[in-house]
Amino acid sequence: MDQYRSDCRHFTGYRPCQFGGVCAGCEHHALADPEILLINLDAMGDVLRTTALIPAIRRVHPRARITWLTRPNAAVLVQLTPGVDRVLSLGPETDCVLRSLHFDLVLNVDKSLAAGAIALSVNAAERRGFGVNDTGAIVPLNPEAHHLYAMGLDDDLKFHLNQRSAQDLLAEALGFCHARDEYSIQFSRTKADNPKRVGFNTGCAPTWPLKRLSMDLTERAIRRVVALTGESVLLLGGPEDLADHVGLQRALGDKVERSPLDRGLEVGASQVNRCEVVVTGDTLGMHMAIALGVYVVAWFGPTSPQEIDLYGRGVKLLADVDCAPCWKPRCNKDLLCNTQVSPDLIAAAVMEGLAENGASGGS
């Protein structure tokens, strides 16, 4: 066994590392120091945004072995993230794996019972972020996490006083310095064949239906964009959007093109990458567009626009209601926020994005 270096962050013990399988004399040996576990079990859009944290961790711990624990549906996102050494998918066997490992530092991003309990149960020298107490309440684990913790309990602080992005707040909570690092995901940024100038993302998680525009408003906005550009738009989304896309195509005919919805995240990202401008709510599709450097026309109803960083490549449109943001998944008001955005305003923002993209040479 002396010829193997299991202390190297590239070593797995079951297959050759990226540099080959011979450890003796390898110039790429990198002592794993410290061992870091990052826990992120939230929605896939949040997982994608959390990839922006990896550069901040690497600036402080360039030799760390970073293990990321996430849910199976988000594992492919993390596997595409540079700087992550090992990806664990939450499942029945994961507890056995975690109990056999020791970490120098545990970073828990999520304010949830499951994530908090895992953060406290693994073998670790230090824990940051969020955990749970013996009554099941979420609690901050380090002083730096208190501000982000308070934002979850104070609507005025979260909705009105805060002007910082989620990435900035999270980096602070975990004890790192945010340098406006972009998402680290390794989606292909090469423009795909058969490009489209404009995409409309209709997708959102079923638990947050108000994060997407109503279909009537979407149809009206598409008609205005097509009238201004003279070109069809690409419909983006996930498998749950099939019926809506069929309905939009029935209503709009050749004004729309339907993208494949059931071929996985990488194909979905390739469809987003076809576009110069993407119109979207605060959803996974928006985070994909941000990660790919696509100009984003993002509209906001129930969620907080100030927490989203478009990195200078987009515009934010706010629903014309006095109750937003509210972070409510359901609403009993007569006028819903996802109907209170002007189609003309959307179309104007799209044209602004197309003009800006043209002025920058489409980069």
C-alpha distance (Angstrom), angle and dihedral (degrees) to the residues before:
residue distance angle dihedral
M1 . . .
D2 3.81 . .
Q3 3.80 91.1 .
Y4 3.82 91.6 64.0
R5 3.81 126.4 77.0
S6 3.79 106.8 -151.4
D7 3.80 89.3 168.8
C8 3.83 89.6 70.7
R9 3.80 116.9 103.2
H10 3.82 89.4 -134.5
F11 3.83 94.9 53.7
T12 3.83 119.6 100.6
G13 3.80 103.8 161.7
Y14 3.80 95.4 -135.0
R15 3.79 103.5 69.4
P16 3.81 139.0 10.2
C17 3.78 113.7 -79.7
Q18 3.80 121.3 -120.8
F19 3.79 89.9 -85.2
G20 3.82 96.8 50.9
G21 3.77 136.2 -86.2
V22 3.82 103.5 -81.5
C23 3.81 114.1 92.9
A24 3.80 98.8 -179.2
G25 3.78 109.2 100.5
C26 3.82 93.6 -3.5
E27 3.79 109.8 158.0
H28 3.80 91.0 -156.1
H29 3.80 95.9 65.6
A30 3.80 108.3 135.7
L31 3.78 118.8 -177.0
A32 3.81 107.8 -132.4
D33 3.79 101.7 -122.1
P34 2.97 118.3 -175.8
E35 3.80 113.8 13.5
I36 3.82 106.8 -137.8
L37 3.81 129.3 -169.7
L38 3.80 116.6 -162.1
I39 3.82 114.7 -166.2
N40 3.80 117.1 -158.4
L41 3.81 116.5 156.8
D42 3.81 98.3 154.4
A43 3.81 128.6 112.9
M44 3.81 117.4 -51.0
G45 3.79 93.1 -107.2
D46 3.80 89.5 56.6
V47 3.80 90.6 47.3
L48 3.80 90.1 51.9
R49 3.80 90.9 50.2
T50 3.81 91.3 48.4
T51 3.81 89.6 62.4
A52 3.81 85.4 78.0
L53 3.81 86.4 71.4
I54 3.82 94.6 65.5
P55 3.85 96.2 77.8
A56 3.81 90.0 51.5
I57 3.80 91.0 52.2
R58 3.79 91.8 46.3
R59 3.80 92.4 52.3
V60 3.80 89.2 60.9
H61 3.81 98.6 32.2
P62 3.83 108.4 27.2
R63 3.84 92.3 165.7
A64 3.81 97.3 45.3
R65 3.77 122.0 127.9
I66 3.80 102.2 -134.5
T67 3.80 117.2 -157.0
W68 3.80 114.7 -170.9
L69 3.82 120.3 -157.6
T70 3.80 114.7 -159.5
R71 3.79 141.3 143.9
P72 3.82 118.5 -77.4
N73 3.81 94.7 -108.5
A74 3.81 91.1 57.5
A75 3.81 97.1 42.0
V76 3.81 92.7 93.6
L77 3.82 89.6 58.4
V78 3.78 92.3 52.8
Q79 3.81 92.0 45.2
L80 3.81 87.2 59.6
T81 3.81 92.1 52.9
P82 3.83 116.4 104.7
G83 3.78 113.8 -133.2
V84 3.82 96.3 32.1
D85 3.80 110.2 114.4
R86 3.80 102.1 -173.3
V87 3.81 134.4 17.9
L88 3.80 122.1 -156.0
S89 3.80 120.6 -168.2
L90 3.79 116.3 -146.8
G91 3.79 109.0 -110.8
P92 3.81 144.5 124.4
E93 3.80 93.1 -72.0
T94 3.81 96.1 45.2
D95 3.79 94.1 84.1
C96 3.82 90.7 59.3
V97 3.80 90.7 49.4
L98 3.79 93.8 49.3
R99 3.81 93.5 46.5
S100 3.81 89.7 56.1
L101 3.81 94.0 53.5
H102 3.78 132.7 73.1
F103 3.79 123.6 -147.8
D104 3.76 130.3 -164.7
L105 3.80 91.5 -153.9
V106 3.81 133.5 19.7
L107 3.80 118.1 -162.7
N108 3.80 114.5 -167.8
V109 3.80 113.2 -169.1
D110 3.81 98.1 178.9
K111 3.78 131.1 83.4
S112 3.80 95.5 -147.2
L113 3.79 137.3 114.7
A114 3.79 94.0 -119.5
A115 3.80 96.1 48.1
G116 3.79 92.9 41.4
A117 3.79 92.8 50.5
I118 3.80 91.6 49.3
A119 3.81 90.9 49.3
L120 3.80 90.5 55.8
S121 3.80 97.1 41.2
V122 3.82 101.4 54.2
N123 3.79 121.9 89.1
A124 3.80 104.7 -98.9
A125 3.78 140.9 148.9
E126 3.83 94.6 -148.0
R127 3.81 135.0 17.8
R128 3.79 129.0 -163.7
G129 3.77 135.0 178.5
F130 3.78 119.0 29.3
G131 3.79 137.0 -13.4
V132 3.80 138.7 158.4
N133 3.77 131.8 -103.8
D134 3.81 125.9 -137.0
T135 3.81 91.8 -86.3
G136 3.81 93.4 54.5
A137 3.81 97.9 -104.6
I138 3.81 119.6 141.0
V139 3.82 111.0 -113.9
P140 3.83 135.6 179.9
L141 3.79 114.6 -107.6
N142 3.81 99.6 -157.1
P143 3.82 135.4 27.0
E144 3.81 93.3 -109.1
A145 3.83 90.0 60.8
H146 3.81 94.3 59.5
H147 3.82 96.1 88.1
L148 3.81 95.1 52.2
Y149 3.80 88.4 43.0
A150 3.82 90.5 54.0
M151 3.80 91.2 50.6
G152 3.78 89.3 63.0
L153 3.81 90.7 56.3
D154 3.81 101.4 39.1
D155 3.82 115.9 62.5
D156 3.80 93.2 -171.2
L157 3.79 91.1 54.2
K158 3.81 92.9 46.4
F159 3.81 100.3 39.0
H160 3.80 102.7 35.1
L161 3.80 116.6 9.4
N162 3.79 99.7 44.3
Q163 3.81 116.7 85.9
R164 3.80 98.5 165.4
S165 3.79 127.7 105.5
A166 3.78 122.2 -109.4
Q167 3.81 89.7 -115.0
D168 3.80 91.8 54.9
L169 3.80 92.5 47.3
L170 3.79 93.2 47.2
A171 3.79 94.6 48.5
E172 3.80 89.6 52.2
A173 3.81 92.2 47.5
L174 3.79 90.9 54.4
G175 3.80 94.0 45.7
F176 3.80 100.7 -103.1
C177 3.79 135.7 116.2
H178 3.80 117.5 -111.8
A179 3.81 113.5 -143.5
R180 3.80 94.0 -177.3
D181 3.78 88.2 -88.9
E182 3.79 113.7 -174.8
Y183 3.77 126.2 -128.8
S184 3.80 109.4 -70.1
I185 3.80 98.0 -147.8
Q186 3.82 115.6 133.6
F187 3.77 99.4 -137.1
S188 3.79 109.6 150.0
R189 3.79 108.1 -92.0
T190 3.80 92.3 -167.7
K191 3.77 108.1 112.5
A192 3.77 110.9 -105.6
D193 3.77 126.3 -122.5
N194 3.80 117.2 -92.1
P195 3.82 95.2 29.9
K196 3.79 122.7 -157.5
R197 3.76 123.4 -152.6
V198 3.82 96.8 -142.7
G199 3.80 134.5 28.1
F200 3.81 128.4 -172.8
N201 3.81 114.5 -152.8
T202 3.81 109.8 -153.9
G203 3.79 95.8 171.7
C204 3.78 129.0 110.8
A205 3.78 137.6 146.1
P206 3.82 112.6 -76.7
T207 3.80 88.8 -124.7
W208 3.83 90.7 62.4
P209 3.83 106.3 43.4
L210 3.81 93.3 159.3
K211 3.81 91.6 64.0
R212 3.79 89.5 81.8
L213 3.78 131.0 60.4
S214 3.79 117.7 -102.0
M215 3.79 113.1 -97.5
D216 3.81 91.3 -116.4
L217 3.80 91.6 54.9
T218 3.81 90.9 43.4
E219 3.80 90.5 53.8
R220 3.80 92.9 49.5
A221 3.81 92.3 47.5
I222 3.81 91.8 49.8
R223 3.80 91.1 51.2
R224 3.81 90.5 54.3
V225 3.80 93.3 46.8
V226 3.81 92.1 48.8
A227 3.81 90.6 48.3
L228 3.81 90.4 53.4
T229 3.81 98.6 41.9
G230 3.78 101.2 31.9
E231 3.82 88.1 -137.9
S232 3.79 135.7 103.0
V233 3.81 120.6 -108.5
L234 3.80 129.2 -129.7
L235 3.81 118.7 -117.9
L236 3.81 112.1 -138.5
G237 3.78 131.2 -171.2
G238 3.78 145.0 93.7
P239 3.81 137.7 -71.3
E240 3.80 91.4 -77.6
D241 3.82 89.7 63.3
L242 3.80 97.3 62.8
A243 3.81 96.3 102.8
D244 3.81 92.2 47.2
H245 3.79 92.4 49.3
V246 3.79 91.2 49.3
G247 3.81 88.7 50.7
L248 3.79 93.2 48.5
Q249 3.79 91.8 49.4
R250 3.78 90.5 48.9
A251 3.80 89.5 52.9
L252 3.81 98.5 39.0
G253 3.79 104.5 30.3
D254 3.78 113.9 -170.8
K255 3.81 91.3 0.5
V256 3.81 86.8 87.4
E257 3.80 137.8 45.0
R258 3.77 119.4 -155.6
S259 3.81 118.3 -135.2
P260 3.83 121.3 -148.0
L261 3.79 109.1 -88.5
D262 3.79 104.6 -173.2
R263 3.81 105.7 52.4
G264 3.78 100.8 90.8
L265 3.77 138.5 -100.7
E266 3.79 98.4 -61.0
V267 3.80 92.9 54.0
G268 3.80 89.1 44.8
A269 3.79 89.6 52.7
S270 3.82 90.6 49.0
Q271 3.81 88.7 56.2
V272 3.80 91.6 51.1
N273 3.79 87.5 49.0
R274 3.81 90.6 59.2
C275 3.80 89.7 68.8
E276 3.77 133.5 83.8
V277 3.81 92.1 -160.6
V278 3.81 129.6 21.4
V279 3.81 123.7 -163.1
T280 3.79 109.4 -152.9
G281 3.76 148.8 145.6
D282 3.81 124.2 -120.0
T283 3.82 94.0 -68.5
L284 3.79 143.9 115.6
G285 3.82 88.8 -81.0
M286 3.80 89.7 58.6
H287 3.81 91.5 51.1
M288 3.81 90.4 48.4
A289 3.79 90.5 53.1
I290 3.81 91.3 48.4
A291 3.81 90.7 49.2
L292 3.80 90.9 51.0
G293 3.79 94.8 48.7
V294 3.81 93.1 -114.9
Y295 3.81 117.6 153.1
V296 3.81 106.8 -104.2
V297 3.79 129.6 -150.9
A298 3.79 97.1 -165.8
W299 3.78 121.6 -176.3
F300 3.79 122.5 -161.6
G301 3.77 131.7 -155.1
P302 3.81 117.8 147.1
T303 3.82 97.0 11.5
S304 3.80 134.0 71.0
P305 3.83 114.5 -96.1
Q306 3.79 94.2 -165.6
E307 3.80 90.6 66.0
I308 3.81 91.4 61.7
D309 3.81 119.7 83.4
L310 3.80 113.0 -159.1
Y311 3.83 89.8 -177.1
G312 3.79 92.1 -130.0
R313 3.80 93.4 -57.7
G314 3.75 105.1 105.9
V315 3.76 151.4 11.5
K316 3.80 133.3 -103.3
L317 3.80 121.4 -134.7
L318 3.80 118.8 -164.8
A319 3.78 125.7 -149.1
D320 3.81 110.9 -109.2
V321 3.81 96.1 -117.8
D322 3.79 131.3 110.3
C323 3.81 96.0 -136.7
A324 3.80 99.7 63.0
P325 2.93 132.4 143.4
C326 3.78 98.7 38.0
W327 3.83 105.4 139.9
K328 3.80 90.6 -137.3
P329 3.81 117.5 144.7
R330 3.82 91.6 -154.3
C331 3.80 133.6 34.5
N332 3.81 134.7 -166.7
K333 3.80 97.3 -164.8
D334 3.79 120.1 121.9
L335 3.82 92.3 -126.7
L336 3.78 111.6 48.7
C337 3.80 119.3 -153.5
N338 3.80 92.4 -125.0
T339 3.81 88.9 65.3
Q340 3.80 96.4 46.7
V341 3.81 102.6 79.4
S342 3.79 120.0 100.7
P343 3.83 114.7 -115.3
D344 3.81 88.0 -149.8
L345 3.80 89.9 54.4
I346 3.81 90.7 50.6
A347 3.80 91.6 49.3
A348 3.80 92.2 48.0
A349 3.81 90.7 50.8
V350 3.82 90.1 49.9
M351 3.80 91.3 52.1
E352 3.79 90.2 48.6
G353 3.80 89.3 52.5
L354 3.80 92.7 49.0
A355 3.79 90.6 49.5
E356 3.79 91.9 48.8
N357 3.80 91.3 47.6
G358 3.80 90.4 50.7
A359 3.78 92.1 48.2
S360 3.82 90.4 52.5
G361 3.79 92.5 49.5
G362 3.80 93.4 -107.2
S363 3.79 93.7 -69.8
